[in-house]
Amino acid sequence: MIDRRRALKSLAMLLGAAAWRGCNSTDARLEAAERRIQDFVDRGELRAATLSVRQSGFEYSRAFGEARSPNEVFLLASITKPMVAAGIMLLKDRGELSLTDSVSRFIPEFSEGLRSRVIIRHLLSHTSGLPDQLPNNVELRKRQAPLEEFLEGALRTPLLYEPGTDVQYQSMGFLLASEIARRITGTPFRHFLRSEFFEPMGMNDTYLGLGRFQISDTAQCQVEEAPALYGGGADTRDWDWNSPYWRNLGVPWGGAHSTGNDVQTFIRHFLEPDGSVLRPETARSMLENQNAGLPTPWGIGFRIESSWFGTECSPKTFGHTGSTGTIAWADPERDLSLVFLTTLPAARSRESLILPVSDEVAGSFPLV
């Protein structure tokens, strides 16, 4: 009997080769990135990945390792955050909220003490004072708590600093932002985001949670390489990144599933705003620094520190990364966008694989 993993790898290589042959002849610029990724696969360090690169009329995509095609579905982790932010900005376009509205306007129970000073902009620019994860995050996951319990914790957890006075990366702000949208629309946030943003964008393979997919339809994270916070270690199968619990929970800070092509569609909507979903001025505003005078610049949901994406991207580059081993960015000065989705957690892959591939791609395309 042929080993299933070997069969999948062979199929992925054939599909990858087909994708290669169908691309522009300038694909030679990506050979260094391809070699690096394939080396990780050949050494057994990386199980699956897809790489997608676009520039003007040039499109490239390829699958590696056990990825069954360039359209393999991955758990995006924090690339989810700018998608959630875009859903909130859609409500802004409709006049349902303003970024300067207090959170307590929509969530009255979030009004005690410094909480009354938190505005929606703070939630989306990492300046709310909320923590990244709750102190009892692991305990909640171990007992497979529903999302409502995470929300209850976020409403009660102490703020780490006065809102708007500092910048600390925080996932809980995106949870509160999604709750604001739920209360405005009366619709579960995952359904709102799917019907009002993903579908109109043509992101047909993107869901907050699994959506129509089964876990077996998706790439499996290499959880044995993950930090303990995310389920790395022994006896975590009931709640780690690959568990039915976590994949279905659809957390608005990291629970989206998507493909390289869909993430490309998303990020190029901000590189080339056309008004098809968000107003062009709204899309552009999400790339502007919201944290003037503070240590770390952030757009609305987007990282706008080009150094976060390596050493070769131009200063105007924006995007996001994910702890499951994902990166997506767009460089306006090159009209270039990259989506690199892997199964190797960022704690293991960021410095050795993700950033080098990012640099090899960016450095191979001239400024326009």
Backbone torsions as a table, in degrees:
resi	resn	phi	psi	omega
1	MET	NA	133.2	-179.5
2	ILE	-71.9	132.4	177.9
3	ASP	-59.7	130.7	-175.1
4	ARG	-61.2	-41.9	-178.7
5	ARG	-63.0	-41.6	179.4
6	ARG	-64.8	-38.1	179.3
7	ALA	-65.4	-43.0	178.7
8	LEU	-63.3	-41.3	179.4
9	LYS	-62.5	-42.6	179.5
10	SER	-63.3	-42.2	179.1
11	LEU	-63.4	-43.5	-179.8
12	ALA	-61.9	-38.6	179.5
13	MET	-65.7	-38.2	177.9
14	LEU	-65.7	-43.7	179.6
15	LEU	-65.4	-40.8	177.8
16	GLY	-61.5	-42.1	178.4
17	ALA	-63.5	-37.7	177.8
18	ALA	-64.4	-42.8	178.3
19	ALA	-62.1	-39.0	179.1
20	TRP	-61.4	-46.9	-177.1
21	ARG	-65.3	-26.3	-176.8
22	GLY	-84.1	-0.5	-174.8
23	CYS	-98.2	170.0	178.3
24	ASN	-59.9	152.3	-177.3
25	SER	-65.3	-18.5	178.8
26	THR	-72.8	7.0	175.0
27	ASP	-57.5	-19.2	179.0
28	ALA	-56.7	-25.6	178.4
29	ARG	-64.1	-18.9	-175.6
30	LEU	-101.0	6.2	-175.2
31	GLU	-62.6	-38.8	-179.3
32	ALA	-64.7	-41.2	177.8
33	ALA	-64.6	-42.7	178.7
34	GLU	-60.9	-44.1	-178.8
35	ARG	-62.4	-41.4	-179.3
36	ARG	-63.1	-45.6	-179.5
37	ILE	-63.4	-45.5	-178.4
38	GLN	-64.6	-34.4	176.6
39	ASP	-60.9	-42.0	178.2
40	PHE	-63.2	-39.2	177.5
41	VAL	-65.3	-47.3	-176.4
42	ASP	-63.0	-31.6	179.0
43	ARG	-82.0	-3.7	-179.9
44	GLY	80.2	12.0	-179.1
45	GLU	-85.9	-24.9	-176.3
46	LEU	-126.8	125.7	-177.8
47	ARG	-86.7	-40.2	-175.7
48	ALA	-155.6	148.2	177.0
49	ALA	-161.9	157.0	167.8
50	THR	-133.5	144.9	178.2
51	LEU	-124.8	128.8	178.7
52	SER	-129.8	129.9	-179.5
53	VAL	-133.4	135.1	177.3
54	ARG	-135.6	143.3	173.0
55	GLN	-152.9	115.0	-177.6
56	SER	50.6	-119.8	-179.2
57	GLY	-86.5	1.5	-177.7
58	PHE	-89.5	129.1	177.4
59	GLU	-135.4	134.3	179.9
60	TYR	-138.2	138.8	171.3
61	SER	-152.5	144.6	-179.5
62	ARG	-151.9	146.3	175.6
63	ALA	-101.8	148.5	179.7
64	PHE	-131.7	150.2	175.4
65	GLY	62.7	-131.1	-176.0
66	GLU	-82.8	-1.7	175.5
67	ALA	-61.2	128.0	-171.6
68	ARG	-80.4	-18.1	176.8
69	SER	-167.9	169.3	174.5
70	PRO	-62.0	-13.5	177.9
71	ASN	-99.9	24.7	174.6
72	GLU	-58.5	142.8	179.7
73	VAL	-92.4	130.7	179.8
74	PHE	-123.0	154.9	168.0
75	LEU	-78.7	116.5	-170.1
76	LEU	-77.5	-22.9	-170.8
77	ALA	59.5	-133.0	-166.2
78	SER	-74.5	-3.1	167.4
79	ILE	-61.3	-16.9	173.7
80	THR	-58.2	-34.9	-171.3
81	LYS	-58.3	-50.7	177.6
82	PRO	-64.8	-25.4	175.2
83	MET	-67.5	-43.1	176.7
84	VAL	-63.6	-43.7	178.7
85	ALA	-59.4	-38.7	178.8
86	ALA	-63.7	-37.1	176.3
87	GLY	-63.2	-38.8	177.0
88	ILE	-66.0	-40.6	179.9
89	MET	-67.6	-26.8	174.1
90	LEU	-63.2	-39.7	175.8
91	LEU	-67.4	-33.1	174.3
92	LYS	-63.4	-44.5	177.7
93	ASP	-58.3	-31.7	-178.3
94	ARG	-86.9	1.9	178.4
95	GLY	78.3	15.7	-177.5
96	GLU	-83.7	-20.2	-179.8
97	LEU	-159.3	167.0	173.5
98	SER	-126.9	150.7	178.8
99	LEU	-65.4	-20.0	178.7
100	THR	-91.7	0.4	174.9
101	ASP	-65.7	141.2	173.2
102	SER	-70.3	146.1	176.2
103	VAL	-60.9	-35.1	-177.9
104	SER	-65.9	-17.7	174.9
105	ARG	-60.7	-36.0	-177.0
106	PHE	-103.0	-26.1	179.4
107	ILE	-125.3	80.6	-173.5
108	PRO	-56.1	-28.7	-178.9
109	GLU	-72.4	-7.5	176.8
110	PHE	-102.2	67.6	-172.8
111	SER	-139.9	0.3	-176.0
112	GLU	-79.0	133.6	175.2
113	GLY	58.4	-131.8	-177.4
114	LEU	-63.8	-18.9	179.7
115	ARG	-58.6	-30.8	-178.9
116	SER	-64.5	-16.4	-178.6
117	ARG	-94.2	-5.9	-179.1
118	VAL	-77.5	125.3	176.4
119	ILE	-110.2	166.9	-176.1
120	ILE	-59.8	-37.5	178.2
121	ARG	-56.8	-38.4	179.2
122	HIS	-61.7	-38.4	-178.5
123	LEU	-62.7	-33.9	-171.2
124	LEU	-98.5	-2.0	-178.8
125	SER	-126.3	14.6	173.5
126	HIS	64.7	36.5	-179.6
127	THR	-126.2	18.7	-175.3
128	SER	-80.3	-20.8	-172.1
129	GLY	90.4	-9.0	176.3
130	LEU	-70.4	154.6	178.2
131	PRO	-78.4	164.5	173.7
132	ASP	-63.9	-60.3	177.2
133	GLN	-120.6	154.9	178.3
134	LEU	-68.6	152.4	178.6
135	PRO	-57.2	-31.5	-179.3
136	ASN	-103.6	29.1	-178.2
137	ASN	-54.0	-49.9	-177.1
138	VAL	-64.4	-41.3	179.6
139	GLU	-62.3	-41.8	177.8
140	LEU	-60.8	-44.0	-178.7
141	ARG	-68.6	-38.9	-179.6
142	LYS	-59.8	-37.4	179.4
143	ARG	-96.9	14.5	173.5
144	GLN	54.7	51.3	-179.9
145	ALA	-66.8	145.9	175.8
146	PRO	-71.2	164.6	-177.9
147	LEU	-60.2	-29.9	-179.9
148	GLU	-59.8	-31.9	179.2
149	GLU	-73.1	-34.1	173.2
150	PHE	-63.4	-41.4	178.5
151	LEU	-62.1	-45.7	178.5
152	GLU	-57.9	-40.4	178.3
153	GLY	-66.0	-41.1	179.9
154	ALA	-65.3	-32.5	178.8
155	LEU	-70.4	-24.1	-174.6
156	ARG	-106.1	-23.3	-171.6
157	THR	-63.2	141.0	179.8
158	PRO	-62.0	142.2	173.2
159	LEU	-73.2	146.0	-176.7
160	LEU	-84.8	-19.5	179.4
161	TYR	-164.7	169.4	179.6
162	GLU	-66.2	129.6	-177.2
163	PRO	-53.2	136.5	176.3
164	GLY	83.1	1.6	-177.2
165	THR	-105.3	-8.0	-178.1
166	ASP	-154.3	172.7	179.3
167	VAL	-128.8	119.3	171.9
168	GLN	-140.3	127.6	-177.7
169	TYR	-53.3	130.3	-173.6
170	GLN	-147.5	121.5	177.6
171	SER	-79.7	-29.4	-174.5
172	MET	-66.9	-24.3	175.4
173	GLY	-62.7	-35.8	179.8
174	PHE	-73.7	-28.2	173.5
175	LEU	-65.4	-45.3	178.7
176	LEU	-66.1	-37.1	177.8
177	ALA	-61.4	-41.8	179.0
178	SER	-66.2	-32.9	178.1
179	GLU	-69.4	-36.4	174.8
180	ILE	-59.6	-46.2	179.4
181	ALA	-62.0	-40.1	179.9
182	ARG	-62.8	-40.6	-178.5
183	ARG	-72.0	-32.5	177.3
184	ILE	-70.0	-45.6	-172.2
185	THR	-89.5	-21.1	-174.5
186	GLY	70.2	18.4	-176.2
187	THR	-125.2	137.9	173.4
188	PRO	-50.6	135.8	-170.8
189	PHE	-59.3	-38.6	-178.6
190	ARG	-61.6	-35.6	179.0
191	HIS	-73.5	-39.4	176.0
192	PHE	-60.1	-47.6	-177.0
193	LEU	-64.3	-38.3	179.6
194	ARG	-66.6	-51.0	-172.1
195	SER	-78.5	-31.7	-173.8
196	GLU	-99.5	-16.6	-179.2
197	PHE	-125.8	-59.0	-175.3
198	PHE	-61.0	-49.6	-177.7
199	GLU	-64.0	-47.3	176.6
200	PRO	-61.0	-28.1	177.9
201	MET	-77.8	-10.9	-175.3
202	GLY	79.7	19.4	178.1
203	MET	-89.0	74.2	-169.5
204	ASN	-75.1	-14.9	-179.5
205	ASP	-110.8	26.7	-176.4
206	THR	-120.4	129.6	179.6
207	TYR	-142.1	149.6	165.4
208	LEU	-87.8	107.9	-164.3
209	GLY	95.2	-170.4	-175.8
210	LEU	-79.0	-24.5	-177.3
211	GLY	59.5	-128.9	-176.9
212	ARG	-82.0	-5.9	-174.7
213	PHE	-85.1	152.9	165.6
214	GLN	-96.2	156.3	179.0
215	ILE	-57.2	-36.0	-180.0
216	SER	-65.4	-16.6	177.1
217	ASP	-80.0	-8.6	-170.9
218	THR	-115.8	162.2	174.1
219	ALA	-70.4	139.0	-178.0
220	GLN	-94.1	125.4	179.5
221	CYS	-64.4	146.0	176.9
222	GLN	-84.0	74.3	-170.3
223	VAL	-65.0	-22.8	178.9
224	GLU	-64.2	-17.3	178.9
225	GLU	-98.9	1.0	-174.4
226	ALA	-83.7	152.5	172.1
227	PRO	-61.8	155.2	-178.3
228	ALA	-57.6	-31.3	-179.8
229	LEU	-56.8	-29.6	-175.9
230	TYR	-108.0	9.8	176.0
231	GLY	107.4	7.2	174.6
232	GLY	-68.1	142.3	-179.2
233	GLY	115.3	-170.1	-175.4
234	ALA	-86.4	153.8	173.2
235	ASP	57.7	42.5	179.6
236	THR	-118.1	6.1	-172.7
237	ARG	-60.4	-23.3	-178.8
238	ASP	-78.0	-13.0	-175.0
239	TRP	-143.2	4.4	-178.4
240	ASP	-77.1	-175.6	-175.6
241	TRP	-58.1	-26.8	-177.9
242	ASN	-93.9	-2.9	-174.7
243	SER	-74.3	148.0	173.9
244	PRO	-55.0	-36.5	178.8
245	TYR	-57.9	-54.2	-174.1
246	TRP	-72.4	-39.5	-178.7
247	ARG	-65.1	-32.0	-179.4
248	ASN	-88.7	-17.0	-174.8
249	LEU	-63.5	-36.5	176.2
250	GLY	66.4	47.4	-177.5
251	VAL	-65.6	135.7	-174.4
252	PRO	-76.2	2.0	174.2
253	TRP	-104.4	-5.6	-178.0
254	GLY	-176.1	17.6	-172.5
255	GLY	-104.8	14.5	-179.5
256	ALA	-80.3	144.1	171.2
257	HIS	-111.7	139.5	-179.4
258	SER	-164.5	179.6	178.2
259	THR	-115.7	164.7	177.3
260	GLY	-58.8	-41.0	-178.6
261	ASN	-66.7	-39.4	178.7
262	ASP	-67.7	-40.2	178.9
263	VAL	-66.2	-34.7	173.7
264	GLN	-60.5	-45.1	178.1
265	THR	-56.9	-42.7	-179.3
266	PHE	-63.8	-53.1	-170.6
267	ILE	-72.0	-29.6	178.1
268	ARG	-76.1	-15.1	172.2
269	HIS	-62.3	-27.7	-179.8
270	PHE	-94.5	-23.5	174.5
271	LEU	-73.5	-33.9	-177.3
272	GLU	-133.3	69.7	-176.1
273	PRO	-60.1	125.8	-177.5
274	ASP	-121.4	0.6	178.4
275	GLY	78.9	6.3	-176.3
276	SER	-68.7	-30.2	177.4
277	VAL	-127.1	-65.5	173.9
278	LEU	-90.7	148.3	172.7
279	ARG	-60.5	142.9	-179.0
280	PRO	-54.4	-41.3	-179.4
281	GLU	-67.1	-30.5	177.0
282	THR	-69.5	-46.3	178.4
283	ALA	-59.2	-43.3	-179.8
284	ARG	-65.9	-36.6	-178.1
285	SER	-64.8	-26.2	-179.9
286	MET	-70.0	-13.8	179.5
287	LEU	-100.6	3.2	179.8
288	GLU	-91.3	144.3	-179.0
289	ASN	-64.3	121.1	179.0
290	GLN	-92.6	-5.5	-169.7
291	ASN	-118.6	43.3	179.7
292	ALA	-56.6	133.0	179.8
293	GLY	85.1	-4.1	179.4
294	LEU	-106.8	163.7	-171.3
295	PRO	-62.8	-34.7	-171.8
296	THR	-124.5	123.0	177.4
297	PRO	-74.9	142.8	172.7
298	TRP	-142.9	143.4	166.3
299	GLY	-83.3	-160.0	173.7
300	ILE	-87.5	97.4	-179.1
301	GLY	82.3	-23.5	-176.2
302	PHE	-98.8	139.8	165.2
303	ARG	-72.7	133.9	178.4
304	ILE	-124.3	17.0	170.6
305	GLU	-89.6	106.2	-175.9
306	SER	-61.7	-28.5	-179.2
307	SER	-64.2	-20.2	178.6
308	TRP	-65.9	-21.9	-175.7
309	PHE	-103.2	12.9	178.9
310	GLY	117.7	-159.8	-175.3
311	THR	-108.7	-8.2	-172.0
312	GLU	-103.7	-15.9	-178.6
313	CYS	-71.8	149.4	178.4
314	SER	-74.0	164.1	-175.1
315	PRO	-61.1	-20.2	-177.4
316	LYS	-89.6	4.2	-177.3
317	THR	-64.7	141.1	178.5
318	PHE	-135.9	160.4	178.3
319	GLY	162.1	-149.6	177.8
320	HIS	-164.6	165.0	175.7
321	THR	-126.7	170.5	179.8
322	GLY	-138.5	145.7	-175.3
323	SER	-67.6	-18.2	177.0
324	THR	-74.9	-6.8	179.3
325	GLY	106.9	48.0	-175.5
326	THR	-131.0	153.7	175.4
327	ILE	-151.2	142.2	175.1
328	ALA	-145.4	129.4	177.0
329	TRP	-149.6	162.1	174.1
330	ALA	-134.1	134.9	-179.0
331	ASP	-112.1	103.7	-177.1
332	PRO	-61.6	-29.4	-177.5
333	GLU	-76.2	-10.3	173.8
334	ARG	-115.9	-5.0	-170.2
335	ASP	50.9	40.3	-171.4
336	LEU	-119.5	138.5	175.4
337	SER	-134.8	143.9	-179.1
338	LEU	-129.9	137.6	169.8
339	VAL	-132.1	118.4	-178.7
340	PHE	-125.8	110.9	-176.8
341	LEU	-112.3	128.1	-178.3
342	THR	-134.4	169.8	175.8
343	THR	-100.2	-1.7	-176.7
344	LEU	-94.4	115.1	-174.6
345	PRO	-51.0	146.6	-176.8
346	ALA	-60.0	-29.2	177.8
347	ALA	-58.8	-26.2	179.3
348	ARG	-104.6	-22.9	-168.6
349	SER	-112.6	-16.6	-171.9
350	ARG	-57.6	-54.0	-174.6
351	GLU	-78.2	-30.7	-173.4
352	SER	-93.4	-22.3	-174.3
353	LEU	-131.6	-55.3	-171.0
354	ILE	-65.1	-51.3	-179.7
355	LEU	-69.1	-40.1	175.1
356	PRO	-60.1	-41.1	176.7
357	VAL	-64.0	-42.0	177.2
358	SER	-57.1	-46.5	-179.6
359	ASP	-65.6	-40.3	-178.7
360	GLU	-65.1	-36.7	178.2
361	VAL	-72.4	-52.3	-177.3
362	ALA	-59.9	-41.0	-177.5
363	GLY	-71.0	-11.9	-178.6
364	SER	-93.8	-6.0	-177.6
365	PHE	-118.0	126.2	-176.5
366	PRO	-73.5	159.7	172.0
367	LEU	-65.2	147.5	-179.4
368	VAL	-110.3	NA	NA
